[in-house]
Amino acid sequence: MCIGFTRTIGGLFILWAAIGLDLHAQQGAILSVEETGGIRRTRFPTHALLELPRGRLAVTDPVRMTEGDTEVQVQGTGLLHWDDGSIRALEVDFNVSIGPLEMRTFELHYGPDIPQQTSVGPGLSVTEAPNFVQSGNIRFNRSGFPLLLSVDYRGELITTGNNGLTVIDDAGVRYDSSEIKWDSVKILKSGPVTVQLRYEGTLELNGGGHVDITIDLEMPNSKSWLKISVFVSDLDLQVREIAIETPLRLGEYPWTWDFGTPNGTYGVFRDSTGSVILTQMISEVGEGSWRVLSGPVGEERPYEESVAGRSEIVRGWAHLRNDTQAVAFAIEGVNETTGTFTAALTGQGQTSFGFAAADPAMEHSLTVYQHFVSTPVSIGAATSPASILSLLQVRTEPLPAGF
């Protein structure tokens, strides 16, 4: 049975669908991983979530995964705990190489009698310093602003500019991450398969009241991408839009940009004055219209748009690249909620991805992947935003007796 879950503000997983998954008598599970996007994946980041009975798995107990006789690198994290301290919600992270529409089966073992996992692959770790936290090639500011201090793949990719979360209230006032009172950054996962950091903070609004903010940052050991997830709790219904913004340094021009419109819209920045803005309006789930403006910053003109009367949906991806480097963006849930999604890129390297709900809401969320790759960009799962947005499907069932 597949385990379902919902992430709430603050990152807790609280909605369970564990019918038929009786793990009380077992110390393991069978995980069936299916590729449904029609794309070959190589060491693709994958995870599964299991609900365990009280007392079955202690925090210090090992977790081990195998495929047949081959050990698979796995990382287990307790997300929720029972009142006796044992793990109630276990999330396992691992990587899968799989062909189009293929299914593979893995065995998960856990408990005090399971041998410790041996080193079976490269791993990520976290380095802490007084002013920053770093994992792999990405360095984060402890203070929360600017969020990204350094991204160094084949050269530094971060420059000056808007960097982190931007909140826009119902009066049109913009607040950047420097105005948020951030708590200390928390390390939720420290590797070796996945690293996850969390920032929590509070933003005081000019109209009175405040909003609570959580930013989760996730990095896998097998891909050069960063997943940024923002959750905003707005009980007074004062927030109109949230945006994730990153200033990129790509080097010499020309820079090519493209969006996942039905027409495959693309263009070129030949100098720092260029700008392009994609706006997609979702009137109903799965239905909407879009428009692209392009030109010098502040002087953008219509460039391409959907045909009136024809419902056209933009897929949640974009690229910005030059001759040596590229950043592939993947944006979750673009067509799943009514409202307005905006993607803006400039020749100065400023990127912004925002969402404004159609109606006032008490909870706002936005997730953006940034995948740092070399050019020419390969066609395939390693660099395809489409593959990021089509995660592998995982089903779990109890480990049969005798395993």
C-alpha positions as CSV (number, residue, x, y, z in Angstrom):
1,M,0.0,0.0,0.0
2,C,1.3,3.4,-0.9
3,I,1.8,5.8,2.1
4,G,0.2,9.2,1.5
5,F,1.0,12.3,3.4
6,T,0.5,16.1,3.5
7,R,3.0,18.7,4.5
8,T,1.6,21.5,6.6
9,I,3.0,24.8,7.6
10,G,6.1,24.0,9.7
11,G,6.8,20.9,7.6
12,L,5.0,18.2,9.6
13,F,3.5,15.2,7.8
14,I,0.1,14.5,9.3
15,L,-2.2,12.8,6.7
16,W,-1.8,9.1,6.7
17,A,-3.1,6.5,4.2
18,A,-1.6,3.3,5.7
19,I,-4.5,1.0,5.2
20,G,-3.3,-2.6,4.8
21,L,0.4,-1.8,5.7
22,D,0.8,-3.7,8.9
23,L,4.4,-3.4,10.0
24,H,3.8,-4.5,13.6
25,A,5.1,-8.0,13.0
26,Q,7.8,-7.0,10.5
27,Q,11.1,-5.1,10.7
28,G,11.1,-4.1,7.1
29,A,9.2,-3.4,3.9
30,I,9.2,-4.0,0.2
31,L,9.5,-0.8,-1.9
32,S,8.3,-1.0,-5.5
33,V,9.6,2.0,-7.5
34,E,7.9,2.8,-10.8
35,E,8.9,5.2,-13.6
36,T,5.7,6.7,-15.1
37,G,7.1,9.7,-17.0
38,G,8.6,7.7,-19.9
39,I,12.1,9.0,-19.1
40,R,15.3,7.1,-18.3
41,R,16.7,8.1,-14.9
42,T,20.2,7.8,-13.5
43,R,20.6,7.8,-9.7
44,F,17.4,9.8,-9.5
45,P,16.5,11.1,-6.0
46,T,13.6,9.1,-4.5
47,H,12.0,8.9,-1.1
48,A,9.3,6.9,0.7
49,L,7.4,7.5,3.9
50,L,6.4,4.8,6.4
51,E,4.3,4.9,9.5
52,L,5.7,2.6,12.2
53,P,4.1,1.2,15.4
54,R,5.1,2.5,18.8
55,G,8.4,1.0,20.0
56,R,9.3,-0.7,16.7
57,L,12.3,1.6,15.7
58,A,14.5,3.5,18.0
59,V,16.2,6.7,16.8
60,T,19.6,4.9,17.1
61,D,18.6,1.8,15.2
62,P,20.1,1.3,11.7
63,V,18.2,1.3,8.4
64,R,19.5,-0.8,5.5
65,M,18.3,-1.3,1.9
66,T,19.1,-3.9,-0.7
67,E,18.1,-4.8,-4.2
68,G,18.5,-8.5,-4.4
69,D,22.0,-9.2,-3.1
70,T,23.2,-5.6,-3.8
71,E,23.3,-3.1,-1.0
72,V,21.8,0.3,-1.8
73,Q,22.8,3.5,-0.1
74,V,19.9,4.7,2.0
75,Q,19.2,7.4,4.6
76,G,16.5,7.1,7.2
77,T,15.1,10.1,9.1
78,G,12.5,10.1,11.8
79,L,10.0,12.9,11.1
80,L,7.5,12.2,13.9
81,H,8.0,10.2,17.1
82,W,5.8,8.3,19.6
83,D,5.6,9.4,23.2
84,D,8.2,6.8,24.1
85,G,10.7,8.4,21.7
86,S,10.5,5.7,19.1
87,I,10.0,6.7,15.4
88,R,6.4,7.0,14.2
89,A,7.1,8.5,10.7
90,L,10.2,7.2,8.9
91,E,11.3,8.9,5.7
92,V,13.9,7.0,3.6
93,D,15.9,8.7,0.9
94,F,17.7,6.8,-1.8
95,N,18.7,7.0,-5.5
96,V,17.3,4.8,-8.3
97,S,18.6,4.2,-11.8
98,I,15.6,3.1,-13.9
99,G,14.5,2.9,-17.5
100,P,11.3,4.4,-19.0
101,L,8.2,2.9,-17.5
102,E,10.3,0.3,-15.7
103,M,9.6,-1.0,-12.1
104,R,12.2,-2.0,-9.6
105,T,11.9,-3.6,-6.2
106,F,13.9,-2.9,-3.1
107,E,14.0,-4.4,0.4
108,L,14.1,-2.1,3.4
109,H,15.3,-3.5,6.8
110,Y,15.4,-1.6,10.1
111,G,15.7,-2.4,13.8
112,P,18.3,-3.2,16.4
113,D,19.3,-6.5,14.9
114,I,20.0,-5.1,11.4
115,P,23.7,-4.7,10.5
116,Q,24.9,-1.2,10.0
117,Q,25.0,0.0,6.4
118,T,28.4,-0.1,4.7
119,S,29.7,2.8,2.5
120,V,28.1,2.2,-0.9
121,G,28.3,5.6,-2.6
122,P,29.3,9.2,-2.5
123,G,27.7,11.3,0.2
124,L,26.8,14.8,1.2
125,S,27.5,16.3,4.6
126,V,27.0,19.7,6.3
127,T,29.7,22.1,7.3
128,E,28.8,24.8,9.9
129,A,30.6,28.1,10.5
130,P,29.7,31.2,12.5
131,N,28.3,33.0,9.4
132,F,27.2,30.2,7.0
133,V,26.1,26.6,6.5
134,Q,27.5,24.7,3.5
135,S,26.6,21.4,1.8
136,G,28.5,20.4,-1.3
137,N,29.0,23.3,-3.6
138,I,26.2,25.5,-2.0
139,R,26.7,27.9,0.9
140,F,23.8,29.5,2.8
141,N,23.8,32.5,5.0
142,R,23.0,31.7,8.7
143,S,21.1,35.0,9.0
144,G,18.7,34.1,6.2
145,F,19.5,37.1,4.0
146,P,20.9,37.0,1.4
147,L,19.9,33.3,1.4
148,L,22.4,32.0,-1.1
149,L,26.0,33.1,-0.4
150,S,27.7,30.9,-3.0
151,V,26.8,28.3,-5.6
152,D,30.1,27.1,-7.2
153,Y,29.7,24.7,-10.1
154,R,32.4,25.4,-12.7
155,G,32.7,28.9,-11.3
156,E,30.7,31.2,-8.9
157,L,27.0,31.5,-9.9
158,I,25.7,34.0,-7.3
159,T,25.9,37.7,-7.7
160,T,24.3,40.7,-5.9
161,G,20.5,41.3,-6.2
162,N,17.3,40.0,-4.7
163,N,18.2,36.8,-2.9
164,G,15.7,34.7,-1.0
165,L,12.0,35.2,-0.3
166,T,9.9,38.2,-1.3
167,V,6.4,38.8,0.2
168,I,3.9,41.2,-1.3
169,D,0.9,42.3,0.8
170,D,-2.6,43.3,-0.3
171,A,-1.5,46.9,-0.5
172,G,1.3,46.1,-2.9
173,V,4.1,46.6,-0.4
174,R,7.1,44.4,-1.0
175,Y,9.1,42.8,1.8
176,D,12.4,41.0,1.2
177,S,14.2,38.5,3.4
178,S,16.1,41.2,5.2
179,E,12.9,42.3,6.9
180,I,12.1,38.8,8.2
181,K,13.1,38.0,11.8
182,W,14.8,34.6,11.3
183,D,15.5,32.0,13.9
184,S,18.6,29.9,13.8
185,V,18.9,27.6,10.8
186,K,18.0,24.0,11.6
187,I,19.6,20.9,10.0
188,L,16.8,18.4,9.5
189,K,18.9,16.0,7.3
190,S,22.7,15.9,7.4
191,G,23.3,13.3,4.6
192,P,24.8,11.2,3.2
193,V,21.9,10.9,0.6
194,T,20.0,14.1,1.2
195,V,20.7,17.3,3.1
196,Q,17.8,19.4,4.3
197,L,18.0,22.8,6.1
198,R,15.1,24.8,7.5
199,Y,14.7,28.5,8.2
200,E,11.8,29.7,10.3
201,G,10.9,33.4,10.8
202,T,8.3,36.1,11.4
203,L,7.5,39.1,9.2
204,E,5.7,42.1,10.6
205,L,3.5,43.8,8.0
206,N,2.9,47.5,7.7
207,G,-0.8,47.1,8.1
208,G,-0.4,45.4,11.4
209,G,-0.3,41.7,12.1
210,H,2.4,39.3,11.0
211,V,3.0,36.2,9.0
212,D,5.0,33.0,10.0
213,I,7.4,31.8,7.4
214,T,9.2,28.5,6.8
215,I,11.8,27.9,4.1
216,D,13.0,24.3,3.5
217,L,16.2,23.7,1.4
218,E,16.9,20.2,0.1
219,M,19.9,18.9,-1.8
220,P,20.4,15.3,-3.1
221,N,23.9,13.8,-3.3
222,S,23.3,12.6,-6.9
223,K,22.2,15.8,-8.7
224,S,23.4,19.4,-8.7
225,W,20.1,20.8,-7.8
226,L,18.6,22.9,-4.9
227,K,15.0,22.6,-4.0
228,I,13.5,25.6,-2.3
229,S,10.1,25.3,-0.6
230,V,8.4,28.2,1.0
231,F,5.4,28.1,3.4
232,V,3.7,31.2,4.7
233,S,1.0,31.2,7.3
234,D,-1.2,34.3,6.9
235,L,-4.1,34.1,9.4
236,D,-5.1,37.8,8.8
237,L,-5.3,37.3,4.9
238,Q,-2.9,40.2,4.2
239,V,-0.5,38.4,1.8
240,R,-1.2,38.7,-1.9
241,E,1.9,37.1,-3.5
242,I,5.2,35.3,-2.5
243,A,8.2,34.9,-4.7
244,I,11.6,33.0,-4.7
245,E,14.3,35.2,-6.1
246,T,18.0,34.4,-6.9
247,P,20.6,36.6,-8.6
248,L,22.7,34.6,-11.0
249,R,26.2,35.2,-12.6
250,L,26.5,33.5,-15.9
251,G,29.4,35.2,-17.6
252,E,29.7,36.4,-21.2
253,Y,26.7,37.1,-23.4
254,P,24.6,36.0,-25.3
255,W,22.3,34.3,-22.8
256,T,19.5,32.2,-24.0
257,W,16.2,31.8,-22.1
258,D,13.2,29.6,-22.6
259,F,9.9,28.7,-20.9
260,G,7.7,25.6,-21.1
261,T,4.9,27.2,-23.0
262,P,3.0,25.2,-25.6
263,N,5.0,27.1,-28.2
264,G,8.4,26.5,-26.6
265,T,8.9,30.2,-26.2
266,Y,12.6,31.3,-26.2
267,G,14.8,34.3,-26.7
268,V,18.2,35.9,-26.1
269,F,19.7,38.5,-23.8
270,R,22.6,40.1,-25.6
271,D,23.5,42.5,-22.8
272,S,22.5,43.3,-19.2
273,T,19.5,45.5,-20.2
274,G,17.2,42.6,-21.3
275,S,14.2,41.4,-19.5
276,V,11.5,38.8,-20.0
277,I,8.3,38.2,-17.9
278,L,6.0,35.2,-18.2
279,T,2.6,35.5,-16.6
280,Q,0.2,32.5,-16.4
281,M,-3.4,32.9,-15.1
282,I,-5.1,29.8,-13.9
283,S,-8.9,30.3,-13.9
284,E,-9.7,26.7,-13.1
285,V,-7.5,23.8,-12.3
286,G,-6.0,22.7,-15.6
287,E,-7.3,25.7,-17.5
288,G,-5.8,29.1,-18.1
289,S,-4.0,31.6,-20.3
290,W,-0.5,33.0,-20.5
291,R,1.5,36.0,-21.8
292,V,5.2,36.7,-22.3
293,L,6.6,40.3,-22.3
294,S,10.1,41.1,-23.4
295,G,12.4,44.1,-23.9
296,P,14.6,46.4,-21.8
297,V,13.9,46.4,-18.1
298,G,10.9,48.5,-17.4
299,E,10.0,48.7,-21.1
300,E,8.8,45.2,-21.8
301,R,6.3,44.7,-24.7
302,P,4.1,41.8,-25.7
303,Y,6.3,39.0,-27.2
304,E,4.0,35.9,-27.3
305,E,0.7,34.9,-25.7
306,S,-1.9,32.2,-25.7
307,V,-4.8,32.4,-28.2
308,A,-8.1,33.9,-26.8
309,G,-10.7,31.3,-26.2
310,R,-8.2,28.4,-26.1
311,S,-7.2,27.1,-22.7
312,E,-3.4,26.7,-22.8
313,I,-1.2,25.7,-19.8
314,V,2.5,26.5,-19.4
315,R,4.5,23.6,-17.9
316,G,6.5,24.5,-14.8
317,W,10.0,24.9,-16.2
318,A,12.5,27.4,-17.6
319,H,16.2,27.7,-18.5
320,L,18.7,30.5,-18.5
321,R,22.1,29.7,-20.1
322,N,25.2,30.8,-21.9
323,D,27.9,28.9,-23.8
324,T,29.3,27.2,-20.6
325,Q,26.7,27.2,-17.9
326,A,23.0,26.8,-17.4
327,V,20.4,26.8,-14.7
328,A,17.3,24.7,-15.3
329,F,14.3,25.7,-13.2
330,A,11.4,23.5,-12.3
331,I,8.3,24.9,-10.5
332,E,5.9,22.6,-8.7
333,G,2.1,22.9,-8.9
334,V,1.9,25.6,-11.6
335,N,-1.5,24.3,-12.8
336,E,-2.9,22.9,-9.5
337,T,-4.2,26.1,-7.9
338,T,-6.2,29.0,-9.3
339,G,-4.2,32.2,-9.3
340,T,-1.4,33.9,-11.2
341,F,2.1,32.5,-11.6
342,T,4.9,34.8,-12.7
343,A,8.4,34.0,-13.9
344,A,10.8,36.9,-14.6
345,L,14.4,36.7,-15.9
346,T,16.8,39.6,-16.7
347,G,20.1,40.1,-18.5
348,Q,21.6,41.1,-15.1
349,G,20.9,37.5,-13.9
350,Q,18.0,38.3,-11.6
351,T,15.5,35.5,-11.5
352,S,12.1,35.6,-9.8
353,F,9.3,33.0,-9.5
354,G,6.1,34.0,-7.8
355,F,2.6,33.0,-7.2
356,A,-0.5,35.0,-6.2
357,A,-3.6,33.0,-5.2
358,A,-6.9,33.9,-6.9
359,D,-8.6,34.4,-3.5
360,P,-7.3,35.5,-0.1
361,A,-5.8,32.5,1.7
362,M,-4.4,31.7,5.1
363,E,-1.6,29.5,3.7
364,H,0.7,30.2,0.8
365,S,3.3,27.8,-0.6
366,L,5.8,27.7,-3.5
367,T,8.5,25.2,-4.5
368,V,11.2,25.9,-7.0
369,Y,14.1,23.7,-8.1
370,Q,17.3,25.2,-9.4
371,H,19.5,22.7,-11.3
372,F,23.0,23.9,-12.0
373,V,24.4,22.2,-15.1
374,S,26.9,22.7,-17.9
375,T,26.1,23.5,-21.6
376,P,25.2,22.3,-24.0
377,V,22.2,21.1,-21.9
378,S,21.7,17.3,-22.3
379,I,18.3,16.1,-23.3
380,G,17.3,13.6,-20.6
381,A,16.5,13.1,-17.0
382,A,19.9,14.4,-15.7
383,T,19.0,18.0,-16.6
384,S,15.3,17.9,-17.6
385,P,13.0,20.0,-15.4
386,A,10.2,17.7,-16.7
387,S,11.8,14.8,-14.9
388,I,12.0,16.7,-11.7
389,L,8.3,17.5,-11.9
390,S,7.5,13.8,-12.6
391,L,8.8,12.0,-9.5
392,L,9.2,8.3,-9.3
393,Q,6.2,6.5,-7.8
394,V,6.9,4.4,-4.7
395,R,4.6,1.7,-3.3
396,T,5.3,-0.1,0.0
397,E,4.1,-3.4,1.5
398,P,5.2,-5.4,4.5
399,L,8.3,-7.5,4.1
400,P,7.2,-11.2,3.8
401,A,8.2,-13.7,6.5
402,G,11.6,-15.2,6.0
403,F,13.3,-12.1,4.5
